[in-house]
């Protein structure tokens, strides 16, 4: 299998249909940017892929042994831990040098040993990204990872993500066409007109 296969996926919340008989493939070891209007099911699709939400119907096939790691819409950090401490949650102390280099590359040189609750929103976002990248997954899932970042910082972060996920499967949700074009790969438009395929 050379892709994550999504077939005939349906999901509703009460009377609200979010995904209706939706099918797609996420090519293995490539980047896919998922785009669409707010509320069209992008985050729900990611949550089903990660096993955090159960579909009402349909199936997803992912090859065995694939490790997933994620950046959620919320940072989900341990606020009284440092940036480095949050990275240690998913990696060993032996990787501290690598994690420090990663945090440095993300522009957090003076902040890696500070409790994340004392960091700005943009800095915390970069810590969440660093934690995801430090876990050495096979499949990286990122839900609007660049929100809250200024244009210069965003470009720096995008370059780090591209480098660290090269040769891996990367699935990114974004509302921004420029972000999708810069990250490269396939663009999957998830909008109401496309949900009943």
FIDREN-84436 format. One line per 10 residues: their letters; for each residue x, y, z of N, C-alpha, C. Coordinates in Angstrom, 2 decimals. Atoms other than C-alpha are relative to their C-alpha. Example, Ala and Ser with C-alpha at 12.3 -4.5 7.8 and 13.67 -1.06 7.14 Angstrom:
BEGIN
as	0.89/-1.19/0.00/12.30/-4.50/7.80/0.90/1.20/0.00  -0.82/-1.19/-0.06/13.67/-1.06/7.14/-0.77/1.09/0.73 $
***
This chain:
BEGIN
xxxxxxxxxx	0.84/-1.19/0.00/0.00/0.00/0.00/0.88/1.25/0.00  -0.81/-1.20/0.15/1.46/3.36/-1.08/-0.74/1.25/0.45  0.78/-1.15/-0.43/-1.18/5.60/0.50/-0.86/-0.37/1.20  1.06/0.18/-0.99/-3.52/6.07/3.42/-1.30/0.08/-0.78  1.22/0.10/0.80/-6.84/5.01/1.93/-1.22/0.32/0.85  1.25/-0.38/-0.66/-10.10/6.68/3.01/-1.13/-0.32/-0.97  1.07/0.44/0.90/-13.22/5.08/1.58/-1.38/0.13/0.64  1.42/-0.13/-0.34/-16.87/6.10/1.85/-0.23/0.41/1.45  0.05/-0.44/-1.39/-16.37/7.94/5.12/-1.18/0.95/0.22  1.12/-0.87/-0.37/-19.43/9.48/6.74/0.06/0.29/1.49 $
xxxxxxxxxx	0.02/-0.38/-1.41/-19.71/11.39/10.00/-0.99/1.15/0.19  0.96/-1.03/-0.36/-22.54/13.39/11.53/0.11/0.29/1.49  0.15/-0.39/-1.40/-22.92/15.30/14.78/-1.44/0.46/0.16  1.43/-0.29/-0.05/-26.62/15.18/15.55/-0.57/0.03/-1.41  0.59/-0.13/1.34/-28.45/16.43/12.47/0.98/0.59/-1.01  -0.97/-0.67/0.88/-25.33/18.05/11.04/0.94/-1.01/-0.65  -0.87/0.90/0.76/-23.61/16.02/8.32/1.32/0.72/-0.26  -1.32/-0.61/0.18/-19.87/16.76/8.32/0.72/-0.65/-1.17  -0.58/0.74/1.12/-18.59/14.05/5.97/-1.06/-0.94/-0.53  1.06/0.81/0.61/-20.85/12.27/3.52/0.58/-0.85/-1.12 $
xxxxxxxxxx	-0.48/0.95/1.01/-19.54/9.19/1.71/1.29/0.50/-0.66  -1.22/-0.65/0.49/-16.11/10.81/1.39/1.12/-1.01/-0.21  -1.13/0.88/0.31/-13.16/9.03/-0.26/1.18/0.83/-0.49  -1.21/-0.63/0.51/-9.57/10.08/-0.87/1.19/-0.89/0.35  -1.25/0.66/-0.36/-5.97/8.86/-0.71/1.00/1.07/0.42  -1.12/-0.85/-0.40/-3.09/10.48/1.15/1.27/-0.73/-0.40  -1.19/0.71/0.49/0.06/9.50/-0.78/1.05/-0.15/1.09  -1.03/0.28/-0.98/2.73/7.90/1.36/1.28/0.75/-0.33  -1.29/-0.69/0.11/5.96/9.83/1.97/-0.10/1.26/-0.85  0.22/-1.25/0.71/4.46/12.97/0.40/-0.79/0.94/0.89 $
xxxxxxxxxx	0.76/-1.02/-0.72/2.78/16.18/1.57/-1.37/0.16/-0.63  1.35/-0.33/0.45/-0.97/16.71/1.33/-0.51/1.16/0.84  0.61/-1.14/-0.70/-2.54/20.07/2.22/-1.51/-0.09/-0.18  1.45/0.10/0.00/-6.21/19.81/3.15/-0.57/1.41/0.18  0.57/-1.34/-0.03/-8.17/22.98/2.41/-1.52/-0.08/-0.06  1.45/-0.06/0.06/-11.79/24.06/2.66/-0.55/1.03/0.96  0.66/-0.99/-0.84/-14.29/26.35/4.32/-0.05/-0.49/1.45  0.17/0.36/-1.41/-14.66/26.46/8.09/-1.24/-0.88/0.16  1.13/0.88/-0.27/-16.88/23.64/9.30/-0.25/-1.07/-1.04  0.25/0.97/1.06/-16.48/21.47/6.21/0.53/-1.40/0.33 $
xxxxxxxxxx	-0.39/1.35/-0.41/-14.93/18.55/8.12/1.49/-0.27/0.02  -1.45/0.21/0.06/-11.17/19.09/7.91/0.54/-0.60/1.31  -0.49/0.49/-1.30/-10.46/18.65/11.63/-0.63/-1.34/0.34  0.66/1.29/-0.25/-13.00/15.84/11.90/0.69/-1.12/-0.77  -0.72/0.99/0.80/-11.23/14.00/9.09/1.32/-0.38/0.66  -1.28/0.28/-0.66/-7.88/14.34/10.88/-0.22/-0.81/1.27  0.27/0.72/-1.26/-9.39/13.16/14.18/-0.38/-1.46/-0.27  0.33/1.39/0.36/-10.81/10.07/12.46/1.26/-0.73/-0.44  -1.27/0.62/0.43/-7.44/9.38/10.82/0.83/-0.43/1.20  -0.81/0.27/-1.18/-5.80/9.52/14.26/-0.68/-0.94/0.99 $
xxxxxxxxxx	0.71/0.88/-0.92/-8.43/7.32/15.89/-0.60/0.71/1.19  0.56/-0.77/-1.11/-9.68/10.13/18.14/-1.51/0.21/-0.16  1.43/-0.11/0.30/-13.11/10.18/16.51/-0.38/-1.23/-0.81  0.45/1.19/0.74/-15.14/7.27/15.19/-0.96/0.42/-1.12  0.87/-0.29/1.13/-16.72/7.46/11.75/-1.32/-0.75/0.16  1.29/0.70/0.00/-20.38/6.56/11.33/-0.01/-1.12/-1.02  -0.07/1.02/1.05/-19.57/4.61/8.18/1.29/0.22/-0.78  -1.20/-0.09/0.81/-16.68/3.88/5.84/1.20/-0.60/0.71  -1.19/0.59/-0.60/-13.14/2.74/6.49/1.25/0.76/-0.43  -1.31/-0.57/0.26/-9.57/3.95/6.65/1.02/-1.11/0.10 $
xxxxxxxxxx	-1.06/1.01/-0.02/-6.61/1.73/5.79/1.35/0.69/0.08  -1.34/-0.54/-0.21/-3.18/2.64/7.15/0.92/-1.20/0.20  -0.91/1.13/-0.17/-0.23/0.24/6.82/0.42/-0.17/1.46  -0.41/0.30/-1.37/0.78/-1.47/10.06/1.35/0.62/0.32  -1.29/-0.45/-0.49/3.59/-0.06/12.13/0.31/1.46/-0.24  -0.22/-1.42/0.27/3.16/3.57/11.09/-0.28/0.82/1.26  0.15/-0.83/-1.21/3.71/5.98/13.98/-0.51/1.38/-0.41  0.58/-1.31/0.27/1.55/9.10/13.97/0.40/0.99/1.07  -0.24/-1.09/-0.93/2.39/12.42/15.56/-0.75/1.22/-0.52  0.93/-1.04/0.43/0.31/15.58/15.51/0.26/1.34/0.65 $
xxxxxxxxxx	0.20/-1.34/-0.54/-0.04/19.31/15.98/-1.50/0.27/-0.10  1.44/-0.26/-0.02/-3.60/20.09/17.04/-0.26/1.50/-0.17  0.33/-1.42/0.07/-5.46/23.38/16.63/0.38/0.71/1.29  -0.45/-0.52/-1.28/-4.80/23.93/20.34/1.41/-0.53/0.24  -1.40/0.41/-0.17/-1.16/23.73/21.46/0.14/-1.26/0.86  0.00/1.20/-0.87/-1.89/21.10/24.18/1.36/-0.26/0.63  -1.30/0.12/-0.65/1.38/21.76/25.99/-0.19/-0.18/1.50  -0.03/0.04/-1.46/2.26/21.05/29.62/0.57/1.35/0.43  -0.37/-1.41/-0.19/2.33/24.68/30.74/1.12/0.23/1.00  -1.06/-0.24/-0.98/4.66/24.29/33.73/1.31/-0.69/-0.41 $
xxxxxxxxxx	-1.23/0.54/0.56/7.21/22.38/31.61/0.63/1.05/-0.92  -0.69/-0.86/0.97/9.82/24.19/29.53/-0.28/-0.51/-1.41  0.09/0.46/1.39/9.90/24.01/25.75/0.73/-1.32/-0.17  -0.78/1.23/0.09/12.61/21.38/26.05/-0.70/-1.13/0.74  0.73/1.02/-0.76/10.60/19.53/28.70/-1.18/-0.55/-0.76  1.11/0.48/0.81/7.61/19.35/26.37/0.48/-0.92/-1.11  -0.57/0.89/1.02/9.82/17.83/23.67/0.40/-1.34/0.61  -0.40/1.25/-0.66/11.08/15.27/26.19/-1.19/-0.94/0.23  1.18/0.84/-0.18/7.50/14.02/26.57/-0.10/-1.07/-1.09  0.12/0.93/1.13/7.83/12.33/23.18/1.35/-0.51/-0.48 $
xxxxxxxxxx	-1.33/0.48/0.37/11.58/11.71/23.02/0.82/-0.18/1.28  -0.81/0.28/-1.18/14.37/10.68/25.36/0.96/1.14/0.30  -0.98/-1.02/-0.37/16.86/12.84/27.26/1.24/-0.08/-0.89  -1.14/0.16/0.89/19.48/11.42/24.92/-0.12/0.89/-1.23  0.22/-0.83/1.19/17.92/13.58/22.21/-0.01/1.48/0.33  0.05/-1.40/-0.40/18.28/16.83/24.15/0.75/0.92/-0.96  -0.78/-0.84/0.92/20.98/18.16/21.81/-0.76/0.22/-1.31  0.78/-0.11/1.23/18.81/17.42/18.77/-1.21/0.91/0.21  1.17/-0.82/-0.29/15.78/18.99/20.44/0.37/1.47/0.17  -0.47/-1.39/-0.13/17.76/22.11/21.36/0.27/0.60/-1.38 $
xxxxxxxxxx	-0.26/-0.47/1.37/18.88/22.39/17.73/-1.32/0.29/-0.71  1.31/-0.19/0.62/15.27/22.01/16.58/-0.67/1.27/0.52  0.58/-1.22/-0.58/14.05/24.70/19.00/0.73/1.24/-0.48  -0.81/-1.11/0.52/16.90/26.94/17.86/-0.41/0.31/-1.43  0.40/-0.19/1.40/15.93/26.41/14.21/-1.37/0.65/-0.11  1.34/-0.57/-0.02/12.36/27.40/15.12/-0.03/1.39/0.63  -0.08/-1.36/-0.52/13.60/30.70/16.57/-0.27/0.12/1.48  0.29/0.01/-1.43/13.30/29.74/20.24/1.27/-0.09/0.84  -1.30/0.16/-0.66/16.95/30.08/21.26/0.00/0.47/1.45  -0.02/-0.51/-1.37/16.29/32.16/24.38/-1.16/-0.46/0.84 $
xxxxxxxxxx	1.25/0.38/-0.67/13.09/30.40/25.36/-0.11/-1.49/0.33  0.19/1.45/-0.09/13.79/26.67/25.41/-0.02/-0.53/1.43  0.00/0.47/-1.39/14.29/26.43/29.19/-1.00/0.76/0.87  1.01/-0.78/-0.72/11.42/28.77/30.14/-1.32/-0.78/-0.01  1.31/0.64/-0.03/8.03/27.42/31.27/-0.85/0.56/-1.15  0.73/-0.45/1.19/5.76/27.54/28.23/-1.15/0.94/0.35  1.08/-0.92/-0.38/3.04/29.35/30.20/0.48/1.46/-0.01  -0.56/-1.36/0.03/5.39/32.38/30.14/0.32/0.46/-1.42  -0.32/-0.33/1.39/5.79/32.32/26.35/-1.20/0.64/-0.69  1.08/-0.58/0.82/3.79/34.27/23.78/-0.73/-1.12/-0.75 $
xxxxxxxxxx	0.76/0.99/0.74/1.15/32.50/21.72/0.76/-0.57/-1.19  -0.78/0.47/1.14/3.41/32.33/18.67/1.14/-0.90/0.41  -1.08/0.85/-0.50/6.25/30.89/20.71/-0.54/-1.36/0.44  0.61/1.26/-0.43/3.97/28.28/22.28/-0.37/-0.86/-1.20  0.36/0.75/1.20/2.78/27.34/18.81/1.23/-0.71/-0.56  -1.23/0.61/0.51/6.36/26.70/17.75/0.48/-1.14/0.90  -0.33/1.11/-0.90/6.92/24.56/20.85/-0.85/-1.22/-0.34  0.89/1.11/0.38/3.91/22.45/19.85/0.50/-0.67/-1.28  -0.55/0.53/1.25/5.43/22.05/16.38/1.29/-0.77/0.28  -1.26/0.68/-0.35/8.84/21.17/17.87/-0.28/-1.35/0.66 $
xxxxxxxxxx	0.33/1.26/-0.67/7.26/18.53/20.10/-0.44/-1.04/-1.02  0.45/0.93/1.05/5.55/16.96/17.08/1.19/-0.51/-0.80  -1.13/0.39/0.85/8.74/16.95/15.01/1.04/-0.82/0.76  -1.01/0.72/-0.78/10.88/15.58/17.85/-0.41/-1.45/0.28  0.47/1.35/-0.35/8.77/12.43/18.17/0.33/-1.05/-1.05  -0.44/0.94/1.04/10.11/10.85/14.97/-1.13/-0.92/-0.47  1.10/0.78/0.55/6.81/9.76/13.48/0.26/-0.40/-1.44  0.00/0.33/1.43/6.16/8.22/10.09/-1.05/0.84/-0.72  1.09/-0.80/0.54/2.95/10.21/9.57/-0.16/1.22/0.90  0.13/-1.26/-0.74/2.83/13.87/10.62/-1.32/0.66/-0.40 $
xxxxxxxxxx	1.30/-0.61/0.25/-0.63/15.40/10.97/-0.02/1.35/0.73  -0.06/-1.35/-0.58/-0.84/19.17/11.53/-1.24/0.79/-0.38  1.25/-0.73/0.18/-4.07/21.12/11.99/0.26/1.50/0.19  -0.28/-1.44/0.00/-3.46/24.78/11.07/1.24/0.33/0.85  -1.18/-0.19/-0.84/0.10/24.71/12.44/0.57/1.41/-0.01  -0.63/-1.31/0.14/0.97/28.23/11.27/-0.83/1.14/0.56  0.86/-1.09/-0.49/-1.85/30.16/12.94/0.73/0.76/1.12  -0.62/-0.84/-1.01/-0.64/33.09/15.03/1.45/0.35/-0.27  -1.40/-0.29/0.33/2.75/33.30/13.29/0.07/1.14/-1.02  -0.18/-1.06/0.99/3.93/36.43/11.49/0.65/-0.60/-1.25 $
xxxxxxxxxx	-0.42/0.54/1.30/5.01/36.07/7.86/1.45/-0.47/0.00  -1.42/0.40/-0.01/8.77/35.91/8.55/0.17/-1.29/0.80  -0.10/1.20/-0.85/8.43/33.38/11.38/-0.66/-1.19/-0.68  0.71/1.08/0.70/5.93/31.36/9.35/0.88/-0.65/-1.04  -0.88/0.55/1.03/8.40/30.97/6.49/1.12/-0.83/0.63  -1.05/0.73/-0.71/11.13/29.90/8.93/-0.53/-1.35/0.48  0.61/1.23/-0.53/8.80/27.32/10.52/-0.33/-0.96/-1.14  0.32/0.86/1.14/7.61/26.02/7.15/1.25/-0.68/-0.54  -1.25/0.59/0.47/11.21/25.48/6.07/0.47/-1.13/0.91  -0.41/1.05/-0.95/11.95/23.49/9.25/-0.89/-1.22/-0.16 $
xxxxxxxxxx	0.92/1.13/0.16/8.84/21.35/8.81/0.31/-0.76/-1.29  -0.31/0.66/1.28/9.68/20.65/5.16/1.27/-0.85/0.12  -1.26/0.72/-0.15/13.21/19.62/6.10/-0.16/-1.24/0.89  0.12/1.09/-0.97/12.25/17.47/9.09/-0.95/-1.10/-0.45  0.96/1.02/0.45/9.41/15.66/7.30/0.30/-0.50/-1.40  -0.37/0.47/1.34/11.23/15.06/4.02/0.03/-1.53/-0.03  0.07/1.46/0.11/10.50/11.50/2.92/-1.02/-0.63/0.92  1.06/0.49/-0.90/7.67/11.20/5.46/-1.36/0.41/-0.55  1.36/-0.37/0.38/3.90/11.44/5.11/-0.43/1.19/0.86  0.39/-1.23/-0.70/2.74/14.97/6.01/-1.38/0.42/-0.48 $
xxxxxxxxxx	1.36/-0.46/0.30/-0.92/16.02/6.18/-0.22/1.29/0.78  0.17/-1.32/-0.63/-1.55/19.71/6.88/-1.36/0.57/-0.38  1.22/-0.78/0.25/-4.85/21.56/7.25/0.38/1.47/-0.01  -0.25/-1.44/0.08/-4.65/25.19/6.13/-1.15/0.67/-0.74  0.97/-0.82/0.75/-7.01/27.94/4.97/0.71/0.85/-1.04  -0.80/-0.94/0.76/-4.18/29.71/3.19/0.61/-0.66/-1.24  -0.49/0.57/1.25/-3.48/28.96/-0.47/1.51/0.17/-0.13  -1.45/-0.23/0.08/0.01/30.49/-0.22/0.76/-1.02/0.86  -0.63/1.02/-0.85/0.87/28.13/2.67/0.02/-1.34/-0.72  0.10/1.29/0.70/-0.34/25.14/0.66/1.00/-0.07/-1.16 $
xxxxxxxxxx	-0.93/-0.01/1.15/1.68/26.18/-2.40/1.45/-0.09/0.48  -1.38/0.02/-0.49/4.83/26.75/-0.34/0.38/-1.39/0.54  -0.29/1.33/-0.55/4.56/23.39/1.43/0.10/-1.05/-1.09  -0.10/0.92/1.13/4.13/21.66/-1.94/-0.89/-1.22/0.17  0.78/1.23/-0.06/2.58/18.29/-2.63/-1.40/0.17/-0.56  1.37/0.05/0.50/-1.05/17.52/-3.27/-0.90/0.92/0.83  1.01/-0.78/-0.71/-3.92/19.87/-2.38/-1.33/-0.74/-0.09  1.30/0.68/-0.08/-7.14/18.20/-1.23/-1.02/1.05/0.45  1.03/-0.97/-0.34/-10.10/20.60/-1.33/-1.19/-0.72/0.60  1.09/0.63/-0.73/-12.66/19.59/1.24/-1.08/1.04/0.18 $
xxxxxxx	1.06/-0.97/-0.11/-15.78/21.61/0.64/-1.33/-0.72/-0.22  1.29/0.69/0.09/-19.51/20.84/0.67/-0.27/-0.64/-1.34  0.26/0.56/1.33/-19.60/20.26/-3.09/0.78/-1.27/-0.25  -0.89/1.13/0.26/-16.84/17.64/-2.83/-0.21/-1.14/0.97  0.08/0.99/-1.06/-18.06/15.65/0.13/-0.80/-1.25/-0.39  0.79/1.17/0.40/-20.43/13.31/-1.69/0.55/-0.51/-1.32  -0.70/0.47/1.20/-18.06/11.59/-4.11/-0.39/-1.44/-0.31 $
***
